[in-house]
Amino acid sequence: MFAGMFPRKPSKEEAMKQLRSHATYFGAWVLVLRVTPHLLNYFQKEELHLDL
């Protein structure tokens, strides 16, 4: 019905290139989220104590 409505299917090489770049970005974000609490704890001036 509306042929221009659906995007063209990318070639296999282009799709693999995009998948690798997206996987790299995702891995970098996971690394940032995992390392940030450790860095914040390392650079914290005073130790945090919870009084229960």
GIDANOR-V132025 format. One record per backbone hydrogen bond with DSSP energy under -0.5 kcal/mol. NH is the residue of the N-H (numbers start at 0). CO is the residue of the C=O. E is the energy in kcal/mol with one decimal. If there is no record, write none. Layout:
BEGIN
[[NH | CO | E] [NH | CO | E]]
END
This chain:
BEGIN
[[2 | 0 | -0.7] [4 | 1 | -1.3] [5 | 2 | -0.7] [14 | 10 | -2.5] [15 | 11 | -2.4] [16 | 12 | -2.1] [17 | 13 | -2.3] [18 | 14 | -2.3] [19 | 15 | -2.4] [20 | 16 | -2.1] [21 | 17 | -2.5] [22 | 18 | -2.5] [23 | 19 | -2.1] [24 | 20 | -2.3] [25 | 21 | -2.5] [26 | 22 | -2.5] [27 | 23 | -2.3] [28 | 24 | -2.2] [29 | 25 | -2.3] [30 | 26 | -2.3] [31 | 27 | -2.4] [32 | 28 | -2.6] [33 | 29 | -2.1] [34 | 30 | -2.2] [35 | 31 | -2.1] [36 | 32 | -0.6] [38 | 34 | -2.2] [39 | 35 | -2.6] [40 | 36 | -2.1] [41 | 37 | -2.1] [42 | 38 | -2.3] [43 | 39 | -0.5] [43 | 40 | -0.6] [48 | 46 | -0.5] [50 | 48 | -0.6] [51 | 49 | -0.8]]
END
